[in-house]
Amino acid sequence: QLAVTLVAGYIAGVFCAIESHPADSIESKLNANPGGGVVSAAKELGLAGCWKGLGPRIIMIGTLTALQWFIYDSVKVAFRLPRPPPPEMPESLKRKLAAAQ
């Protein structure tokens, strides 16, 4: 179970890094050149510039998120805290499957 948590955390971190990278690139450009606007910063960076440095960011954010999820789940296991029950099949789907058989 902890390995699944680690992998799921890494995948979540990769998606978070990809989704937030262009905005963070533009924000960094704005911090370097105060007084400029978002549109001018985006134009100055260009499409390729918005994605520059994504590889190291994926490694960093993916690893950090995976470790956070792993630590959280490990603590729950170590302290024998209850896990949520697995989701149950909705009654409507149970009836539909029963009718199909």
C-alpha positions in Angstrom: 0.0 0.0 0.0 2.8 2.5 0.8 4.4 1.9 -2.6 1.1 2.7 -4.2 0.9 5.9 -2.2 4.5 6.8 -3.2 3.8 6.3 -6.9 0.4 8.1 -6.7 2.1 11.0 -5.0 4.8 11.3 -7.7 2.2 11.2 -10.5 0.2 13.9 -8.7 3.3 16.0 -8.3 4.1 15.6 -12.0 0.7 16.8 -13.0 0.9 19.7 -10.5 4.3 20.8 -11.9 3.1 20.7 -15.5 -0.1 22.6 -14.7 1.5 25.4 -12.6 4.8 25.8 -14.5 3.8 28.4 -17.1 2.2 30.7 -14.5 5.2 30.4 -12.2 7.5 31.3 -15.1 5.5 34.4 -15.8 5.4 35.3 -12.1 9.2 35.0 -12.0 9.5 37.3 -15.0 7.2 39.8 -13.3 9.3 39.7 -10.1 12.4 40.3 -12.1 10.9 43.3 -14.0 8.5 45.1 -11.6 6.0 47.3 -13.2 5.4 45.1 -16.2 2.1 43.4 -17.0 1.2 39.7 -17.2 0.6 39.9 -21.0 3.9 41.7 -21.7 5.8 39.1 -19.5 4.1 36.3 -21.4 5.0 37.8 -24.7 8.6 38.4 -23.7 9.0 34.8 -22.5 7.2 33.3 -25.5 5.7 29.9 -25.6 9.0 28.0 -25.3 10.1 30.3 -22.4 7.0 29.5 -20.4 8.0 25.8 -20.4 11.7 26.3 -20.0 13.0 24.4 -16.9 10.0 22.0 -16.7 12.2 18.9 -16.4 13.9 19.8 -13.2 10.7 21.2 -11.8 8.9 17.8 -12.5 11.7 16.0 -10.6 11.6 18.4 -7.7 7.8 18.7 -7.3 7.1 15.0 -8.1 9.6 13.9 -5.5 8.4 16.3 -2.8 4.8 15.4 -3.3 5.5 11.7 -3.3 7.4 12.1 0.0 4.6 14.1 1.5 2.0 11.5 0.6 4.4 8.7 1.7 5.1 10.3 5.1 1.4 11.0 5.7 0.4 7.4 4.9 3.3 6.0 6.9 2.3 7.9 10.0 -1.3 6.6 9.6 0.0 3.1 9.4 2.5 3.5 12.3 -0.2 4.9 14.6 -2.8 2.4 13.3 -5.1 5.2 12.4 -8.2 4.1 10.5 -8.3 4.3 6.8 -11.5 5.3 5.0 -13.6 2.4 3.9 -13.5 1.4 0.3 -16.2 3.1 -1.7 -19.4 1.1 -2.1 -21.2 0.5 -5.3 -24.2 2.9 -5.7 -27.6 1.2 -5.2 -28.7 2.2 -8.7 -25.7 0.4 -10.2 -26.4 -2.7 -8.1 -30.0 -2.8 -9.3 -28.9 -2.2 -12.9 -26.3 -5.1 -12.7 -28.9 -7.4 -11.0 -31.4 -6.7 -13.8 -28.9 -7.4 -16.5 -28.2 -10.9 -15.1 
